[in-house]
């Protein structure tokens, strides 16, 4: 069996990375969408009592995290990195 050239190895690695990204990103996105939907269930005033400030804080935290997500992808595409480290608490 013939050895792969460096270019062939690089192309195979890129294809593997693309497949891994698609699989993992799809799975994680689906889980995130389900989690957001579950948070929406907390809006039921028959089951939960919360303030407008608490509801706004949840919405703001989610909006900010989505913005950070976009910034991470934009930075990565530009060859840079963005760090985070903030956790949420009501």
N, C-alpha and C positions, 0 to 999 in steps of 0.2 A: 504494500500500500504506500502511496506517495505521501511525503510530508507536505503539510500545508504551508503555504508561503506566509510571510508576516502579514501581508495585506489580507489574505484569506482568513487568517486567525483574527485579525482586527474586525473584519466584516462579520464573522461568526459571533464574536463577542458583542458587537453592536446589536445584532439581531436578537441575541439572548437578553441583553439589557432592555431592549424595546418590548420584548414579550413579557419580561418580568415586570416592567413598569405598568404595562396595560393590565395585567392580572392584578397586581397589588393596588394600583390606583383605583381600578373599578371596584374592588372589594371594599377598600377603605371609604370611598365616596358613598357607596351604597349604605355602609354602616353609619356614616355621618348623617346622611339624609334621614335614615330611620331614627337616629337619636334626636335630630331636630324635630321630627314629627312627634316623638314622644314628649319633648319639652312642650310642644303645642298643646298636648293634653292637659298640662298644668293650668291652662287658661280657663278651664271649666270652673266657673264661680260656684256651681252647686257642690263641688267637691273640695275647693281650695279657697283660702282667703289670702289675698296679697294686696300690696299697695301698687299704685301707679308707678311709683319710683322703682319698686322691685321689678315690675314687668319691663320698664324702660331699661333697667340695668341689664337684664337678660338679653333684650334685643340689641343693646349697644355692644355687649360683649361678643355676641355672635357676629354682628356686622364688622366689628374690629378684627375678629379672627379671620373672617373671609377676606378682608382687605390685606391682612398680613400674609395670607395664603397666596393671594395674587402677587404681592410684593416678592415673596420667596421665588415664585416661578419666574417672574420678570428678572430678578437679580440673577438667578441661576442661568437663564438664557443669555444674560449679559456677562456671564463668567464671574459673578460675585456671590457672596453668601449673606444671609440675613439671619440674625439670631433672635430667639424669643426666650421666654422663661417666666412669663406671667401666668398665674393661675387665677381662676374665678372663685369668688366667694360673695354671697349676698350679704 
